[in-house]
C-alpha cells in the first residue's frame, strides 16, 4: 500500500475522497507547523538532515532515505493494511467483527485512550528540544532528529483518528494536543514522565531505551483493539518505534564502552578520577538507569485499575501479544499476582486479573528491559571489569499505585525515611551527577568525530559510513 505523496497531507486513507476531513486536517496543519517551529528542535530549521521517510506500509521497502529540511518533512497518515474478516480477540465482544466505526457507548473511553497516547508524542519532542545544541556527533544529531520527526508523525496518527471519528470533540482534543507543554506548571502534559526534563544525552539515551519501550508495550496493547483503525494505526507506529529504542540501547552501550576503555587503559576505577578524564563513571550510569526505569514503570499506572478492566472487557485495549496467551481471553474468574507493602516488607497476593492488567503489562516490560541491560553488562565484561548494571526492584522510587510513597531500596527492602534519605545519593542522580554530565555536553559536528565520553557506533545509517555528513548546516 503506497502512500499518496501528491497531496498536501501524505496518506493511505483516501483523504482526497473526504473533503470535510481534508479541510479539518488542513486547518490543523498550520497549528502543527507553528508548534514545531516553537517547540521542535532548537535552531534546526535550515539544516539538511539525512532522514528516513515512510513511503509505504508494506513490510519491505516501506521507507526511503534522503536529505530533508525538517519543517518540510512529509508528515502524514499511514495505517497498516486492513485484515479481511478480522475478529475481536478478547473481552465481552470476542469473536465479533472488528469495529470500523466507534460504538457510541465506548466513545468517551476510546477518545481518552487516543488523547493520552497522542499527548506523549509532542511531549517527547518538547523534552528533547535543546539536545541538538550539545550533540556528541553528526551521527547522534541525525538520530535525535529522526526520533523527533517520527514522534511528530505519531501525533498526526492520533490526530487523524480524533478528526475522523470523534467530530467536534475530536477536533477540540486535537487542538489541545498542540497547547499543552511538557513541564509547564499551568498546562502540563498528561503523564508525569513526559513533564521531566531531558537535559543531557545520557538522559536522552535512557529515555529512548526505557520510556520509548513503554511506548512499544502500550502500542502493542492498542494494536489488539477491537477498534480496527486504532489497531492498524498503532501497528504501523511500531515500525518506527523500534528505531527509537535502538538509539537508546546503542547510545548507552557506546557510553559504557568508552568508559570501560578508559578504565582498562588507565587501570583506574575510582569515579572521581574517571570523571577527571572526561568519561561518565559506571555508578553514575547506574543512578541514571534507576531514575529512568522507575519513572517509566509508573507510566503503566496503578497495580489495580477499574478503568483498565473496563478497557479490556469492552475490547478497547488488549494485552501484550494477546493471541499468544493461553487462556479464555475474557478473564472473568482469573487472577494475577501483585505486590503490596505489609509488616515491614513486600507480600505477593492474588488479585482479579482484569483489574491487574496494568501490572501484567508492567511485568512484560520489565522482562524485556532486563534483556537489554544484560547486553550492556556483556559490553562491560569484555573489558574484564567487575561491575554489573542492575534493573532496580519494581517497588523502588514509585510515585503511583499501591507502593507510592513507600521507601524501598533498589533491592526491594522496605526502608525508614532516614534510611531512604541516606541511600538516595547512591541510588538516584544527584545535582552533582547531573552537573558533571552536563559539563561534558559540548557540540561535535565534524563528520566522523565524536565527543570524548562516547564511543563511535559500529556501523553507520542505511549502509552509509560512520563519517558520513548526516546533517548539513546552511
PyMOL commands that set and color helices and strands:
alter all, ss='L'
color gray80, all
select helices_A, chain A and resi 15-17+19-39+70-72+104-127+131-134+138-165+167-177+192-195+201-222+228-266+271-276+282-298+306-313+322-324+357-381+417-427+431-439
alter helices_A, ss='H'
color red, helices_A
select strands_A, chain A and resi 10-11+48-54+63-68+76-77+335-342+345-352+471-472
alter strands_A, ss='S'
color yellow, strands_A
deselect
rebuild
show_as cartoon
